[in-house]
Amino acid sequence: MRLMDLGFAAGIAMFATAAMAQGPYKVLKTAKTGGLGGFDYIYADDAGRRLYIPRGAVQGDNPTPARVTVFNLDTLAPVGEIPNVRANGAAVDAKSGHGFASSKPVAMWDTKTLAPIKTIDIDPKSSPDGILADPFNQRIYVFSHPTADATVIDAKDGAVLGTVDLGGAPEQGVSDGKGHIYVVIQDKANVAVIDAKTMKVTAHYDLEDKGSRCNGLALDAKNHVLFAACGQSGIPAVTPAKPMMVILNADDG
């Protein structure tokens, strides 16, 4: 996913759109993250009550180093940062208390103290983008466009367990917590299904619109429904861009 070239993130407190303004949702609180540097994925650690926002470096007269900024999820007050980490996303394994960033090398830290634990080398050809913590067997999945795969890391000790060939450029991934991982494949207009035990792709669910370029993916685990958020549609691509949501049965696509 391309970094947003913004100096601040306004309205972190949540989900305000014109449509929602007419529904049961409302903005409870807003906060500025402050400082320069674009951002891509943000991550809310529900168990640890922290919000992680990776920020890019800024060059020029007032250079700003890359870092992962950390906020209290309830008050939105800043609580610290993981310095000198250039990442697109972050994820936390709640059981071990270890955080990870989709940086190169992958950064690993203690979520209570925010102290760095180690860095983890991965394939030199990879370019970490999306990242997922799977509670099923405490593994971290780091997704890469150019290598069309996911690097799998043991969340307990940071050991690299292998890679999963996804057959296309992966963006966001979700887990059902029961051994299945779903990854939206941006350039192939499908969703890859991974068996978390074998680290193998067992299926690809094709999206109806082959021109869709989807970055976001969410899962209603209770009802087994996937939601793929696509910024484009149509072949040739519709102009102006026509975003859409594709809704899939998580069991069979």
Secondary structure, DSSP 8 states (H G I E B T S, - for coil): ---B--S-----S----TTGGGTT----------SS--B---EEETTTTEEEEEE--B-SSS-B--EEEEEETTT--EEEEEES--EEEEEEETTTTEEEEEESSEEEEETTT--EEEEE---TT--EEEEEEETTTTEEEEEETTTTEEEEEETTT--EEEEEE-SS-EEEEEE-SSSEEEEEETTTTEEEEEETTTTEEEEEEE-S-TT--EEEEEEETTTTEEEEEES--TTTT-SS---EEEEEETTT-
